[in-house]
Amino acid sequence: MYRFSFEVNNLTSEPQRYTLNGIALTDQADLSQEEQGYTFMGETSRALEANVTFTSQNEALPKQYDANDDGVTDMADVQVLLDSVNGLPGMTEQKKSAFDLNGDGILDTADVQKLYEWILSGFTPLDVIEVPANGNIG
């Protein structure tokens, strides 16, 4: 087991979103000289099958984009967001502001499309964190 520590600092006056990625790479071994008793590091890297968990000392990392508050981010949240964009009740104004995913200041179908694409690509709730203005998460 390996453990790595880091802190994400936001030195701006606006909240910032960051995407965390747990892909681990290693150099591939060059075994062409193995018969002579030599093993060299290869010129290419390969991804390791790693089970990565992000945790925080400041409490759990924020779970974002759970529009229906069921504890997961999935296609049901896309539907709730789409309903909200189309004027149906279901999301508070405060929650709506967190779903301006393209940062254009408008909650619209472009934001719904972005959430839909994130979920299709394997997005998990802890992949994206928001660090408050002048704050940190570590």
Secondary structure, 3 states (H helix, E strand, C coil): CCCCCCCEECCCCCCEEEECCCCCEEEEEECCCHHHCCCEEEEEEEECCCCCCCCCCCCCCCCCCCCCCCCCCCHHHHHHHHHHHCCCCCCCHHHHHCCCCCCCCCCCHHHHHHHHHHHHCCCCHHHEEEECCCCEEC
